[in-house]
Amino acid sequence: MQDNQNPLSEEQLDEAVAAEASASEQSPEARIAALEAELSESKDQFLRSRAEMENQRRRAAEDVANAHKFAINKLVLELLPVKDSLEMALADQSGQFDNLKFGVDLTLKQLLAAFEKVQIKEINPMGEALDPHRHQAISMEESDAEPNTVIRVMQKGYTLAERVVRPAMVVVAKAK
C-alpha cells in the first residue's frame, strides 16, 4: 500500500530496497561505479530538462514578439479596401460631383464597418456631462445647459475595445 508522504509505488519501493541490499553486498569500487553512473544519468536528465525549458522560453518569447508585431494585421486588412476606394475616387476624371460624393459616402461606410470589426467606437458626447477620462474640454461658453455639459463637439474621440485612444475635444457650458 502506498504511503501519502512517499510518492513511490510499492514496486519502486521493492526495487529500491533490493538495490540497497545488493549495494551493501557489493564492493566499495562497484558501488562507487554504480553511483557515478546514476549521477551521470541524473546529470544528463537535468541538462536535457534545462535545454527543453530554454527552448520553451525562447519559443514563448518569439510568440509574444510576433503577437506584438502582427497585432495590427486585422486592422490593416480592413483598411486596405478603404484606401483602394479613396484612390479610385481621386483617379476619377469624370467631373460628376454627385457620383464622387456618392463614392466618398460609400468609402466612409466601408471605414465605419472596418472600425466596427476591430472594435473602434466613436465618442460623440453632445449633451452629456463632461467626463475627463473620455473628453477634453478646450473652452467654456455661457449656455442655458447645465454647467459642465458638453454643448459642442469640436473633434470626436475614439475608443479601442473600451479604452480611450483619443478623447473627444469639446466645449462645455459654464455657469451664468
C-alpha positions in Angstrom: 0.0 0.0 0.0 1.3 3.4 -0.9 2.0 6.0 1.8 0.7 9.5 1.3 4.0 11.1 2.1 6.0 8.8 -0.1 5.3 9.2 -3.9 6.9 5.9 -4.8 4.8 2.9 -5.7 5.2 -0.4 -3.9 7.1 -1.8 -6.9 9.5 1.1 -6.8 10.0 0.7 -3.1 10.7 -3.0 -3.5 13.3 -2.2 -6.2 14.9 0.5 -4.0 15.1 -2.0 -1.1 16.6 -4.7 -3.4 19.1 -2.2 -4.8 20.1 -1.2 -1.3 20.6 -4.8 -0.2 22.7 -5.6 -3.2 24.7 -2.4 -2.8 25.6 -3.4 0.7 26.9 -6.7 -0.6 28.9 -5.0 -3.4 32.5 -3.9 -3.1 33.1 -0.2 -2.5 34.5 0.2 -6.0 31.5 -1.4 -7.6 29.1 0.8 -5.5 31.1 3.9 -6.5 30.9 3.0 -10.2 27.1 2.4 -9.9 26.6 5.7 -8.1 28.8 7.6 -10.7 26.6 6.0 -13.5 23.5 7.1 -11.7 24.9 10.6 -11.2 25.8 10.8 -14.8 22.3 9.7 -15.9 20.7 12.3 -13.5 23.0 15.0 -14.8 22.1 14.1 -18.4 18.4 14.3 -17.5 18.9 17.6 -15.8 20.7 19.1 -18.8 18.0 17.8 -21.2 15.2 19.3 -19.0 17.1 22.6 -18.7 17.5 22.7 -22.5 13.8 22.0 -23.0 12.9 24.8 -20.6 15.2 27.2 -22.5 13.6 26.1 -25.8 10.1 26.7 -24.4 11.1 30.1 -23.0 12.6 31.1 -26.4 9.5 29.9 -28.3 7.2 31.8 -25.9 9.3 35.0 -26.4 9.1 34.6 -30.2 5.3 34.1 -30.0 4.9 37.2 -27.9 7.1 39.2 -30.3 5.1 38.0 -33.3 1.8 38.8 -31.5 3.0 42.4 -30.9 4.4 42.7 -34.4 1.3 41.4 -36.2 -1.4 42.6 -33.8 -2.4 45.3 -36.2 -2.8 42.9 -39.1 -6.6 42.7 -38.7 -6.9 46.5 -38.9 -4.7 46.7 -41.9 -6.8 44.1 -43.8 -9.9 46.1 -43.0 -8.4 49.5 -44.1 -6.9 48.4 -47.4 -10.2 48.4 -49.3 -10.9 51.9 -47.9 -7.6 53.1 -49.3 -8.3 51.5 -52.6 -11.7 53.3 -52.8 -10.1 56.6 -52.0 -7.5 56.2 -54.7 -10.3 55.3 -57.2 -12.1 58.5 -56.2 -9.0 60.6 -56.7 -8.4 59.0 -60.1 -11.9 59.8 -61.3 -11.8 62.3 -64.1 -15.5 62.3 -65.0 -16.2 65.6 -63.2 -19.5 64.3 -61.9 -19.7 65.7 -58.4 -22.8 63.7 -57.4 -21.0 60.4 -58.3 -17.9 61.5 -56.5 -19.9 62.4 -53.4 -21.8 59.0 -53.5 -18.4 57.2 -53.8 -17.0 59.1 -50.8 -20.1 58.3 -48.8 -19.7 54.6 -49.6 -16.0 54.8 -48.6 -16.9 56.3 -45.3 -19.4 53.4 -44.7 -16.5 51.0 -45.5 -14.3 52.8 -43.0 -17.0 52.7 -40.3 -17.6 48.9 -40.9 -13.8 48.4 -40.6 -13.8 50.3 -37.3 -16.7 48.2 -36.0 -14.9 44.9 -36.9 -11.8 46.0 -34.9 -13.8 47.5 -32.0 -13.1 51.1 -32.7 -16.0 53.2 -31.5 -16.8 56.9 -31.7 -17.1 59.2 -28.7 -19.6 61.8 -29.6 -20.7 63.3 -26.2 -23.0 66.0 -27.3 -25.3 66.9 -24.4 -23.5 64.6 -21.9 -21.8 65.7 -18.7 -18.1 66.3 -19.0 -16.1 63.1 -18.3 -12.4 63.9 -18.1 -11.5 60.3 -18.9 -13.3 60.5 -22.3 -13.5 64.2 -23.1 -11.0 67.1 -23.2 -12.6 70.5 -22.6 -10.9 73.1 -24.8 -13.2 76.0 -23.8 -16.2 77.0 -21.8 -19.2 79.1 -23.1 -22.2 80.5 -21.4 -25.2 78.4 -22.2 -28.7 77.5 -21.0 -27.4 74.0 -20.4 -26.3 72.6 -17.1 -22.7 73.7 -16.1 -20.1 71.2 -17.3 -22.4 69.8 -20.0 -20.9 69.3 -23.5 -22.6 71.9 -25.8 -20.3 71.5 -28.9 -18.0 68.7 -30.1 -15.0 70.1 -31.9 -13.4 66.7 -32.6 -14.9 63.3 -32.0 -13.0 60.9 -29.8 -12.4 57.2 -30.2 -12.1 54.1 -28.1 -10.5 50.8 -29.0 -12.1 47.9 -27.1 -13.4 50.3 -24.4 -10.0 52.0 -24.0 -9.8 55.7 -24.9 -7.3 56.2 -27.7 -8.3 59.8 -28.4 -10.6 61.9 -26.1 -13.3 64.0 -27.7 -12.4 67.7 -27.8 -15.4 69.6 -26.5 -16.8 72.9 -25.5 -18.7 72.9 -22.2 -21.3 75.1 -20.6 -20.3 77.3 -17.8 -22.4 78.7 -15.0 -24.1 82.0 -15.7 
